[in-house]
Amino acid sequence: MLVRSDRGTGRRRWRWLLAVAAAAALWIGDLRAQPAVDLLLVGGLVHDGSGQAPSRQDVGVVGERIGFVGDAAAAGLDAAVVVDVGGLMVTPGFIDMHSHAELAEDYGRGALPFLHQGITTVAVGVDGAGTPDVAERFAGLEGRIGVNAFAYVGHGEVRRRVIGEDDRAPTPAELGEMQALVRRAMTEGAFGLSTGLFYVPGYYATTEEVIELARVAAEFDGIYDTHDRDLGASYRGVGYLPSIREAIRIGEEAGTRVIFSHFNAQGASNYGRAPEGAQLIEEARARGVEVAAAQHVYTATQSSLVAYAIPRWASNGGREEMLERFRDPETVRRLDVETLEMLAIRGGADKLLFADPRPALNGRTLAAVAAAWELPAPAAVRRILTEGNAAVMNLDLYDIENTRYLARQPWMMTCTDGRPPSPAQNVTHPRVFGAFTRKLRQFVLDEGIIGMPFAIRSMTGLAADFLRLDDRGYLRAGAVADIAVFDRDRIRDRATYDRPRQYAEGTIHVLVNGRFAIRDGEATGALAGRPLRRPTRTGARAP
């Protein structure tokens, strides 16, 4: 038996050696008997994701990996398919650090708004809403999505499962149950813990509660991803700078990396204050806390009507208790006052534009809806919410000068914060169709406030480093072949607030895991994306 086993091992060893020799022969001029790569992109200007100046190079793809970057002619390299990308820009696929991709829905599965911007990987489970059932969520995505996706476990969802939407602290037993849910999610591949402390029920949590849950994520070298408590437009909030300090404290005490979702200062009272928030991040980084942020470059947000127009005390206990308060005359009188105060912070009812599927709302402002119903704005808010929460944009909430300043920071990544619209939503936020392209068009090509290599890095290598994704975010041999090819002169976002359903221009080819998702500007229908599990290098640090 031992002899036969040794012979089997020997045969397997010889087969392995022969396979290695055959593969090596592919790279040796006259010995090569077949193409060495499956696909060769020739003549492109390669931005490798490092932020360094680009260079003319060819990129070869073998299966789902990059097998070659260099001069293919000088190397005598053949390919089964050769695509001339001369005069075009070749980059790693972009990484969307904060998205609301609807990958489980038929209308969102193909991820076309993302792909047409060159995005090949998206974050899901953000704003505290990520399910702790990560394995179940991932199982439903295998082989069925157009882009890669990585998930966070949401503090809000964990809290809701354990103690509902009550404004109270968890008991020690409930906190233990919440920690167990976070630990299970991390074990199943979550990249970290996300919070939406601006939203119910996350709003009801203390800083200490979040730290205790983030400590669990830290056991797995996890990330603390936050829609922090107060970006500056919160009603009776803690304030713009204290909110930033709280998020940094959570990561610092728990031992996690920290990323701020769509980092910026909200509201006219905070125009010009981005440097103050950035200084807090710089100070934390100087003392060794790994803190970063993501941005989109639009001046409007999108969230929900209840978050923008109903004070948090009125949501205590959940939707049914909120609706019961709507029926109490004394409570309604208080809501009339406080809803108007909340709307004033956001510029008034004419600055809230509905992106909701309901035909009576979609594409109209709250002011217009209230006028059509002959109701004061607070009464119109309550009437809408009685039927269900509504998606709404807040126009002109961000200062473009703040956004320009933040785009120049070396720790600033890029996101869409975008949710693909359902078929019934004619009007939605244009960022899901154009956020990355708009940043390249406006800040690089039109205004020149950042260079192309710097901008590309904010969308690729910087994000991959933060996520510990060693094999994505860069164009180099051995990396996964997530690749985008652009015509620099044609890069342009077409989506507007009035006509958002327009794909970005200038994206010529996009490969996801080595397969064309976009070819010659057209979607191929390939669903080559996959769920990404958190790398298991527990305790590792970024280079």
Secondary structure, DSSP 8 states (H G I E B T S, - for coil): -HHHHHHHHHHHHHHHHHHHHHHHHTTSGGG--S-SEEEEEEEEEE--SSSS--EEEEEEEETTEEEEEE-TTTTT--EEEEEE-TTSEEEE-EEESS----TTSTTTTT-HHHHTTTEEEEEESTTTT--S-HHHHHHTTTT-BSSEEEE-EEHHHHHHHHHTT-SS---HHHHHHHHHHHHHHHHTT--EEEEETTSTTGGG--HHHHHHHHHHHHTTT-EEEEE-S-SS--TT-S-HHHHHHHHHHHHHHHT-EEEETT---BSGGGTT-HHHHHHHHHHHHHTT--EEEEE---S-EEEEHHHHHS-GGGGTT-HHHHHHHHT-HHHHHHHHHHHHHHHHHTT-GGGEEE--SSTTTTT-BHHHHHHHHT--HHHHHHHHHHH---EEEETT-B-HHHHHHHHTSTTEEE--------TT-SS--THHHHHHHHIIIIIIIIS-SS-HHHHHHHHTHHHHHHHT-TTSSS-STTSB--EEEE-GGG-B----SSS-----BSEEEEEETTEEEEETTEE-----B-EE-----TT----
